[in-house]
Amino acid sequence: LPRWLPFHGSSTKESREQLDVNTDAGSSVYVARASYLPVYNISQAFSRNKALDFDLMRRNFNEWKRVRHLLVKDFYPLTPWRHHNDCAHWTAFAYDDPEAGESILLAFRMEEAEATTFSAPLPFALPEATYTVRNADNGAALTLDGPALRRFGVTVTLPEPKSSALFYITRN
């Protein structure tokens, strides 16, 4: 339900184990992107976890700072709702600020998804506009017109399962 309603929250709550020392490196890029909310939440006992990857934490936090203003804008689910146990597909959604001409696309290849490529049509693309679509991970950019984005979308290729992509989209 939270994917469809303009509600911002998470399932984080204070627990008995909250301050236990984790032994992992922290949230992966995939988990961080899947968890983006208008308010950032770090649920790590980071002062005591020697394995925590602070560079990864900074990377995730800085990326969130770049997109946080869009997380309260128009939300577009680009894939059907699926049960949380269904991990054999892609999930994609976008946020669009029509006044600013700025958007983001988040795409996730689930852990059991066999397809390495997914196309995400963008219903908010204006027919008379052109857009610059920039891959947040490698900086590659291309310019597409509104009709092409509405009909064919952004093609996302993720060779590895349980991986994600973020695209910054600017109306020219």
VORO-769466 format. One record per residue (C-alpha): x, y, z; residue number from 0. Coordinates in nm, 4 decimals, padded with zeros to 6 digits. Layout:
<recs>
{xx->X yy->Y zz->Z resi->NUM}
...
</recs>
This chain:
<recs>
{xx->00.0000 yy->00.0000 zz->00.0000 resi->0}
{xx->00.2767 yy->00.2577 zz->00.0704 resi->1}
{xx->00.3812 yy->00.2338 zz->-00.2954 resi->2}
{xx->00.0462 yy->00.3772 zz->-00.4015 resi->3}
{xx->-00.0396 yy->00.6347 zz->-00.1343 resi->4}
{xx->00.1450 yy->00.9616 zz->-00.0700 resi->5}
{xx->00.2624 yy->00.8371 zz->00.2686 resi->6}
{xx->00.6195 yy->00.8544 zz->00.3898 resi->7}
{xx->00.7351 yy->00.6142 zz->00.6535 resi->8}
{xx->00.9230 yy->00.2969 zz->00.7096 resi->9}
{xx->00.8959 yy->-00.0151 zz->00.9143 resi->10}
{xx->01.1774 yy->00.1017 zz->01.1387 resi->11}
{xx->01.0997 yy->00.0962 zz->01.5061 resi->12}
{xx->01.2990 yy->00.0881 zz->01.8239 resi->13}
{xx->01.3769 yy->-00.2676 zz->01.9167 resi->14}
{xx->01.5707 yy->-00.4561 zz->02.1782 resi->15}
{xx->01.8395 yy->-00.5377 zz->01.9190 resi->16}
{xx->01.8615 yy->-00.1862 zz->01.7749 resi->17}
{xx->02.1979 yy->-00.1073 zz->01.9303 resi->18}
{xx->02.3479 yy->-00.4512 zz->01.8791 resi->19}
{xx->02.6665 yy->-00.4406 zz->01.6776 resi->20}
{xx->02.6099 yy->-00.5463 zz->01.3178 resi->21}
{xx->02.8902 yy->-00.7248 zz->01.1406 resi->22}
{xx->02.8018 yy->-00.6194 zz->00.7870 resi->23}
{xx->02.9330 yy->-00.3293 zz->00.5811 resi->24}
{xx->02.6012 yy->-00.1431 zz->00.5940 resi->25}
{xx->02.3223 yy->-00.0847 zz->00.3448 resi->26}
{xx->02.4085 yy->-00.1694 zz->-00.0133 resi->27}
{xx->02.3270 yy->00.0764 zz->-00.2915 resi->28}
{xx->02.0282 yy->-00.1456 zz->-00.3773 resi->29}
{xx->01.8880 yy->-00.1350 zz->-00.0223 resi->30}
{xx->01.9577 yy->00.2366 zz->00.0169 resi->31}
{xx->01.7760 yy->00.3230 zz->-00.3071 resi->32}
{xx->01.4829 yy->00.0966 zz->-00.2224 resi->33}
{xx->01.4555 yy->00.2760 zz->00.1130 resi->34}
{xx->01.4610 yy->00.6392 zz->-00.0037 resi->35}
{xx->01.2127 yy->00.8549 zz->00.1871 resi->36}
{xx->01.1964 yy->01.2334 zz->00.2291 resi->37}
{xx->01.3774 yy->01.1839 zz->00.5631 resi->38}
{xx->01.6944 yy->00.9741 zz->00.5698 resi->39}
{xx->01.7161 yy->00.6904 zz->00.8202 resi->40}
{xx->02.0404 yy->00.5212 zz->00.9164 resi->41}
{xx->01.9729 yy->00.2135 zz->01.1252 resi->42}
{xx->02.3254 yy->00.1120 zz->01.2120 resi->43}
{xx->02.5123 yy->00.1028 zz->01.5403 resi->44}
{xx->02.7785 yy->00.2817 zz->01.3386 resi->45}
{xx->02.9928 yy->00.3844 zz->01.6330 resi->46}
{xx->03.0689 yy->00.0212 zz->01.7211 resi->47}
{xx->03.0642 yy->-00.1696 zz->01.3907 resi->48}
{xx->03.4232 yy->-00.2093 zz->01.2737 resi->49}
{xx->03.3087 yy->-00.3639 zz->00.9433 resi->50}
{xx->03.0863 yy->-00.0701 zz->00.8486 resi->51}
{xx->03.1839 yy->00.0842 zz->00.5151 resi->52}
{xx->03.1725 yy->00.4576 zz->00.5849 resi->53}
{xx->03.2531 yy->00.5419 zz->00.2220 resi->54}
{xx->02.9439 yy->00.3448 zz->00.1167 resi->55}
{xx->02.7367 yy->00.5227 zz->00.3826 resi->56}
{xx->02.8587 yy->00.8630 zz->00.2575 resi->57}
{xx->02.7935 yy->00.7619 zz->-00.1037 resi->58}
{xx->02.4369 yy->00.6547 zz->-00.0257 resi->59}
{xx->02.3682 yy->00.9637 zz->00.1863 resi->60}
{xx->02.5052 yy->01.2030 zz->-00.0775 resi->61}
{xx->02.2967 yy->01.0399 zz->-00.3502 resi->62}
{xx->01.9869 yy->01.0705 zz->-00.1298 resi->63}
{xx->02.0629 yy->01.4411 zz->-00.0702 resi->64}
{xx->02.0614 yy->01.4935 zz->-00.4466 resi->65}
{xx->01.7138 yy->01.3367 zz->-00.4907 resi->66}
{xx->01.5352 yy->01.4045 zz->-00.1589 resi->67}
{xx->01.3425 yy->01.7082 zz->-00.2859 resi->68}
{xx->01.1805 yy->01.4898 zz->-00.5539 resi->69}
{xx->01.0562 yy->01.2269 zz->-00.3073 resi->70}
{xx->00.7568 yy->01.4483 zz->-00.2220 resi->71}
{xx->00.6647 yy->01.5177 zz->-00.5850 resi->72}
{xx->00.4419 yy->01.3260 zz->-00.8279 resi->73}
{xx->00.4926 yy->00.9504 zz->-00.7910 resi->74}
{xx->00.4609 yy->00.7090 zz->-01.0828 resi->75}
{xx->00.4660 yy->00.3314 zz->-01.0255 resi->76}
{xx->00.5967 yy->00.1905 zz->-01.3542 resi->77}
{xx->00.5487 yy->-00.1779 zz->-01.2790 resi->78}
{xx->00.2502 yy->-00.3643 zz->-01.1368 resi->79}
{xx->00.2223 yy->-00.4274 zz->-00.7652 resi->80}
{xx->00.3610 yy->-00.7650 zz->-00.6646 resi->81}
{xx->00.3626 yy->-00.9644 zz->-00.3439 resi->82}
{xx->00.6807 yy->-00.9141 zz->-00.1417 resi->83}
{xx->00.7716 yy->-01.2802 zz->-00.1960 resi->84}
{xx->00.7686 yy->-01.2343 zz->-00.5756 resi->85}
{xx->01.1340 yy->-01.1642 zz->-00.6531 resi->86}
{xx->01.1354 yy->-01.2789 zz->-01.0167 resi->87}
{xx->01.0617 yy->-00.9433 zz->-01.1799 resi->88}
{xx->01.1765 yy->-00.5859 zz->-01.2067 resi->89}
{xx->01.0321 yy->-00.3026 zz->-01.0019 resi->90}
{xx->01.0487 yy->00.0545 zz->-01.1284 resi->91}
{xx->00.9017 yy->00.3870 zz->-01.0261 resi->92}
{xx->00.9639 yy->00.7535 zz->-01.0893 resi->93}
{xx->00.9168 yy->01.0875 zz->-00.9210 resi->94}
{xx->00.8450 yy->01.3951 zz->-01.1317 resi->95}
{xx->00.8405 yy->01.7651 zz->-01.0498 resi->96}
{xx->00.6512 yy->01.9082 zz->-01.3497 resi->97}
{xx->00.7109 yy->02.2701 zz->-01.2441 resi->98}
{xx->01.0887 yy->02.2273 zz->-01.2252 resi->99}
{xx->01.1151 yy->01.9840 zz->-01.5179 resi->100}
{xx->01.3140 yy->01.7449 zz->-01.3028 resi->101}
{xx->01.2548 yy->01.3739 zz->-01.2416 resi->102}
{xx->01.4210 yy->01.0548 zz->-01.1283 resi->103}
{xx->01.3711 yy->00.6948 zz->-01.2320 resi->104}
{xx->01.4571 yy->00.4117 zz->-00.9933 resi->105}
{xx->01.4728 yy->00.0585 zz->-01.1354 resi->106}
{xx->01.5412 yy->-00.2610 zz->-00.9436 resi->107}
{xx->01.6265 yy->-00.6016 zz->-01.0847 resi->108}
{xx->01.4990 yy->-00.8369 zz->-00.8163 resi->109}
{xx->01.7128 yy->-01.1269 zz->-00.6954 resi->110}
{xx->01.5347 yy->-01.3910 zz->-00.9075 resi->111}
{xx->01.4668 yy->-01.1777 zz->-01.2171 resi->112}
{xx->01.6138 yy->-01.3484 zz->-01.5226 resi->113}
{xx->01.5821 yy->-01.0563 zz->-01.7650 resi->114}
{xx->01.8888 yy->-00.8328 zz->-01.7655 resi->115}
{xx->01.7127 yy->-00.5477 zz->-01.9483 resi->116}
{xx->01.3963 yy->-00.3566 zz->-01.8713 resi->117}
{xx->01.2275 yy->-00.0647 zz->-02.0482 resi->118}
{xx->01.0444 yy->00.1914 zz->-01.8369 resi->119}
{xx->00.8055 yy->00.4197 zz->-02.0312 resi->120}
{xx->00.7611 yy->00.7555 zz->-01.8588 resi->121}
{xx->00.3963 yy->00.8684 zz->-01.8650 resi->122}
{xx->00.4814 yy->01.2189 zz->-01.7435 resi->123}
{xx->00.7064 yy->01.3030 zz->-02.0410 resi->124}
{xx->00.5615 yy->01.5943 zz->-02.2374 resi->125}
{xx->00.5146 yy->01.5349 zz->-02.6116 resi->126}
{xx->00.6650 yy->01.8722 zz->-02.7074 resi->127}
{xx->00.9734 yy->01.8461 zz->-02.4822 resi->128}
{xx->01.3160 yy->01.6868 zz->-02.4991 resi->129}
{xx->01.4863 yy->01.5367 zz->-02.1968 resi->130}
{xx->01.8370 yy->01.4592 zz->-02.0831 resi->131}
{xx->01.8537 yy->01.1211 zz->-01.9104 resi->132}
{xx->02.1702 yy->01.0687 zz->-01.7035 resi->133}
{xx->02.2724 yy->00.7405 zz->-01.5431 resi->134}
{xx->02.3712 yy->00.8132 zz->-01.1815 resi->135}
{xx->02.6122 yy->00.5200 zz->-01.1690 resi->136}
{xx->02.8269 yy->00.5826 zz->-01.4757 resi->137}
{xx->02.7370 yy->00.9378 zz->-01.5847 resi->138}
{xx->02.6292 yy->00.8291 zz->-01.9336 resi->139}
{xx->02.3714 yy->01.0695 zz->-02.0739 resi->140}
{xx->02.1417 yy->01.0753 zz->-02.3716 resi->141}
{xx->01.8792 yy->01.3118 zz->-02.5042 resi->142}
{xx->01.5356 yy->01.1735 zz->-02.5869 resi->143}
{xx->01.2140 yy->01.3399 zz->-02.6935 resi->144}
{xx->00.8917 yy->01.3191 zz->-02.4959 resi->145}
{xx->00.7068 yy->01.0876 zz->-02.7366 resi->146}
{xx->00.9951 yy->00.8362 zz->-02.7321 resi->147}
{xx->01.0075 yy->00.8421 zz->-02.3514 resi->148}
{xx->00.6314 yy->00.7936 zz->-02.3267 resi->149}
{xx->00.6232 yy->00.5081 zz->-02.5769 resi->150}
{xx->00.9559 yy->00.3261 zz->-02.5372 resi->151}
{xx->01.0923 yy->00.4705 zz->-02.2151 resi->152}
{xx->01.4358 yy->00.4412 zz->-02.0653 resi->153}
{xx->01.6115 yy->00.1107 zz->-02.1264 resi->154}
{xx->01.7853 yy->-00.0156 zz->-01.8142 resi->155}
{xx->02.0438 yy->-00.2939 zz->-01.8246 resi->156}
{xx->02.1589 yy->-00.4567 zz->-01.5022 resi->157}
{xx->02.3738 yy->-00.7677 zz->-01.5555 resi->158}
{xx->02.3567 yy->-00.8762 zz->-01.1904 resi->159}
{xx->02.0454 yy->-00.9841 zz->-00.9987 resi->160}
{xx->01.9515 yy->-00.7727 zz->-00.6955 resi->161}
{xx->02.0919 yy->-00.4560 zz->-00.8454 resi->162}
{xx->01.9503 yy->-00.1126 zz->-00.9101 resi->163}
{xx->01.9785 yy->00.1903 zz->-01.1334 resi->164}
{xx->01.9005 yy->00.5553 zz->-01.0785 resi->165}
{xx->01.8500 yy->00.8015 zz->-01.3622 resi->166}
{xx->01.8342 yy->01.1801 zz->-01.3322 resi->167}
{xx->01.5930 yy->01.3210 zz->-01.5905 resi->168}
{xx->01.5904 yy->01.6884 zz->-01.6859 resi->169}
{xx->01.3462 yy->01.8555 zz->-01.9224 resi->170}
{xx->01.5457 yy->02.0701 zz->-02.1687 resi->171}
</recs>
